[in-house]
Amino acid sequence: MYEIHKGEIGELRKATTLSGNTVETLGKIMGLSNKMADPSASIGFCGKDGQSAPTGTGAGWMSVKVMTVGG
């Protein structure tokens, strides 16, 4: 999670994972950037009941009003 200061991405505060309802989170997006994260920087997994699928981080930065964060 990065600090946003005066509209600019600041310091990395903590490596995190996101949790919760994706559709609800998408509805709370306040803004998107045209800068892309390095898709090879972090590979994660998503799944339930013992199933998992690899996920990546190849997307733009975004500002979300409220969301559940763990890490």
C-alpha positions in Angstrom: 0.0 0.0 0.0 1.4 3.4 -1.0 0.7 6.7 0.6 -1.0 9.2 -1.8 0.1 12.8 -1.0 -1.2 15.8 -3.0 -2.3 13.4 -5.7 1.1 11.8 -6.1 2.1 8.2 -5.2 4.4 8.4 -2.2 6.3 6.0 0.0 5.4 2.3 0.2 3.8 1.8 3.6 3.2 -1.9 3.6 3.1 -4.9 1.3 -0.6 -6.0 1.3 -3.2 -8.4 0.0 -6.8 -7.4 -0.8 -9.8 -9.2 0.6 -13.5 -8.8 0.2 -16.0 -8.4 -2.6 -14.3 -7.4 -5.8 -17.5 -5.9 -7.4 -18.0 -3.7 -4.3 -14.4 -2.5 -4.4 -14.6 -1.7 -8.1 -17.6 0.6 -7.3 -15.4 2.5 -4.9 -12.6 3.4 -7.3 -11.9 7.2 -7.2 -9.3 7.4 -9.9 -6.9 5.5 -12.1 -3.4 6.3 -13.3 -1.8 5.8 -16.7 1.3 4.3 -15.1 1.6 0.5 -15.0 2.9 -1.7 -12.2 5.6 -4.2 -13.2 3.7 -7.4 -13.8 6.7 -9.5 -12.8 7.1 -7.8 -9.5 4.6 -9.9 -7.6 2.8 -13.1 -8.4 -0.1 -14.1 -6.0 -2.8 -16.7 -5.9 -6.6 -16.5 -5.7 -8.9 -19.3 -4.7 -11.1 -21.1 -2.2 -11.8 -24.6 -0.9 -8.2 -25.8 -1.7 -8.3 -24.5 -5.3 -6.0 -21.8 -6.5 -5.1 -19.9 -9.6 -2.1 -17.6 -10.2 -2.7 -13.9 -10.4 -0.5 -11.0 -11.3 -0.2 -7.3 -10.8 0.0 -6.0 -14.3 -2.4 -3.0 -14.0 -2.5 0.7 -13.4 -2.4 2.3 -10.0 -5.8 3.2 -8.5 -7.2 5.1 -5.7 -10.0 3.4 -3.8 -12.2 5.2 -1.3 -12.6 2.3 1.1 -11.5 -1.4 0.9 -10.4 -4.3 3.2 -6.6 -4.7 3.3 -4.6 -7.3 5.0 -0.9 -8.2 5.1 
